[in-house]
Amino acid sequence: MSRSGKISVALPREQLSQLKDVVETGEYGSAAAAVREAVRAWLHRRGVRAQAVSRFGRARLDGLSPEPAERVELMFDARDAKA
């Protein structure tokens, strides 16, 4: 079984330009390396978000206010907007 796979992704010009810039400056060895790190970060954030929502969701079932879960969602949305 293959340990990796290959996909093609179309990016807007601005994102493609920024990706090329980080490779040219030596921050990443290749565009693929930068994209792999971005996917790892996204998967991590996704897992953290799922755990937080799950935890706060259980609290709601115990009669607590839904506000903490809403604040967690806003926190992640704000972080995603900066990315």
ChimeraX attribute file (.defattr): number of C-alpha atoms within 10 A of each C-alpha:
attribute: neighborCount
match mode: 1-to-1
recipient: residues
	/A:1	3
	/A:2	4
	/A:3	4
	/A:4	5
	/A:5	5
	/A:6	6
	/A:7	4
	/A:8	5
	/A:9	6
	/A:10	7
	/A:11	10
	/A:12	8
	/A:13	9
	/A:14	9
	/A:15	11
	/A:16	12
	/A:17	11
	/A:18	11
	/A:19	18
	/A:20	15
	/A:21	14
	/A:22	15
	/A:23	16
	/A:24	13
	/A:25	9
	/A:26	9
	/A:27	11
	/A:28	17
	/A:29	12
	/A:30	15
	/A:31	15
	/A:32	13
	/A:33	13
	/A:34	17
	/A:35	13
	/A:36	12
	/A:37	12
	/A:38	13
	/A:39	12
	/A:40	12
	/A:41	12
	/A:42	13
	/A:43	12
	/A:44	12
	/A:45	15
	/A:46	13
	/A:47	12
	/A:48	13
	/A:49	17
	/A:50	12
	/A:51	12
	/A:52	16
	/A:53	17
	/A:54	13
	/A:55	12
	/A:56	20
	/A:57	16
	/A:58	12
	/A:59	15
	/A:60	15
	/A:61	10
	/A:62	9
	/A:63	8
	/A:64	12
	/A:65	13
	/A:66	13
	/A:67	11
	/A:68	16
	/A:69	19
	/A:70	12
	/A:71	11
	/A:72	15
	/A:73	15
	/A:74	12
	/A:75	12
	/A:76	14
	/A:77	11
	/A:78	11
	/A:79	11
	/A:80	11
	/A:81	7
	/A:82	6
	/A:83	6
